[in-house]
Amino acid sequence: MIQNPYVTEKATLMAEKDNVLQFIVDINDTKANVKKEIETLFKVKVARVNMMLTSKGKKKAIVSFAESNAATELASRLGIF
């Protein structure tokens, strides 16, 4: 379950440059669950998902999109930009 977008200066630069967005997700989520949820909620095609634990003990999903500029479009819809 996606909790919220992860917004930092580095995450914003990655969205513009690498077409990826970062989200804080439930600690028990898998890559497949996150991919399915992003695709159904936002109607975009996900290329891949990487997961990591933050230093604060939260799980972060780094989502790469298949379509070019999908990250910036989705970020503007979510109010990040």
Backbone torsions as a table, in degrees:
resi	resn	phi	psi	omega
1	MET	NA	126.4	179.8
2	ILE	-76.2	127.7	-179.4
3	GLN	-93.0	-49.6	178.5
4	ASN	-167.6	159.6	174.6
5	PRO	-69.3	148.9	177.7
6	TYR	-100.5	110.9	-172.7
7	VAL	-117.3	114.0	171.9
8	THR	-136.9	174.0	177.7
9	GLU	-62.8	-41.6	179.4
10	LYS	-65.5	-41.4	179.2
11	ALA	-64.0	-37.1	177.9
12	THR	-66.8	-42.2	176.9
13	LEU	-63.8	-38.9	178.2
14	MET	-65.0	-36.1	178.6
15	ALA	-63.2	-42.6	-178.7
16	GLU	-73.3	-41.7	-173.5
17	LYS	-85.6	-46.2	-170.0
18	ASP	-106.6	-0.1	179.2
19	ASN	61.1	46.1	177.3
20	VAL	-131.1	151.6	172.0
21	LEU	-125.6	155.5	-179.7
22	GLN	-118.7	140.2	-179.4
23	PHE	-133.9	145.8	168.9
24	ILE	-86.8	128.2	-176.4
25	VAL	-124.6	169.7	176.8
26	ASP	-62.0	144.2	-175.5
27	ILE	-62.1	-24.8	-177.8
28	ASN	-93.9	-1.5	-179.2
29	ASP	-69.0	148.4	174.9
30	THR	-107.0	169.8	178.4
31	LYS	-60.0	-43.2	-179.0
32	ALA	-63.0	-41.5	178.2
33	ASN	-62.7	-44.3	-178.8
34	VAL	-65.2	-43.9	179.5
35	LYS	-59.4	-47.7	-179.3
36	LYS	-62.6	-43.3	-178.4
37	GLU	-66.1	-42.7	178.5
38	ILE	-63.0	-44.7	-178.3
39	GLU	-64.8	-38.3	-179.4
40	THR	-78.4	-39.0	-179.1
41	LEU	-69.7	-44.5	-170.1
42	PHE	-108.3	-2.2	177.6
43	LYS	55.6	47.6	175.7
44	VAL	-128.8	157.9	179.7
45	LYS	-93.6	123.9	-179.6
46	VAL	-94.8	129.0	178.2
47	ALA	-81.9	-46.6	179.3
48	ARG	-161.3	164.4	179.8
49	VAL	-133.4	129.5	171.9
50	ASN	-112.9	143.9	-179.3
51	MET	-120.7	148.2	175.0
52	MET	-153.9	156.2	173.9
53	LEU	-96.3	135.3	178.1
54	THR	-81.5	170.6	179.3
55	SER	-68.5	-17.1	178.9
56	LYS	-92.5	6.0	176.2
57	GLY	85.0	13.7	177.4
58	LYS	-99.7	157.5	-179.4
59	LYS	-99.6	130.5	-178.7
60	LYS	-116.0	133.1	176.3
61	ALA	-107.6	127.5	176.2
62	ILE	-104.4	111.0	-170.8
63	VAL	-105.6	120.9	175.6
64	SER	-98.0	138.0	-176.6
65	PHE	-104.6	149.4	-177.9
66	ALA	-76.2	-44.2	-178.8
67	GLU	-79.7	141.9	178.0
68	SER	-69.3	143.8	-179.5
69	ASN	65.6	11.5	177.8
70	ALA	-65.8	-35.9	-178.9
71	ALA	-65.5	-45.1	-179.6
72	THR	-68.4	-37.5	176.9
73	GLU	-64.7	-44.7	179.4
74	LEU	-66.9	-38.9	178.5
75	ALA	-63.2	-39.2	178.6
76	SER	-69.9	-35.4	175.4
77	ARG	-65.7	-34.2	179.7
78	LEU	-82.7	-8.8	179.7
79	GLY	83.9	19.8	178.7
80	ILE	-77.0	-40.7	179.4
81	PHE	-96.3	NA	NA
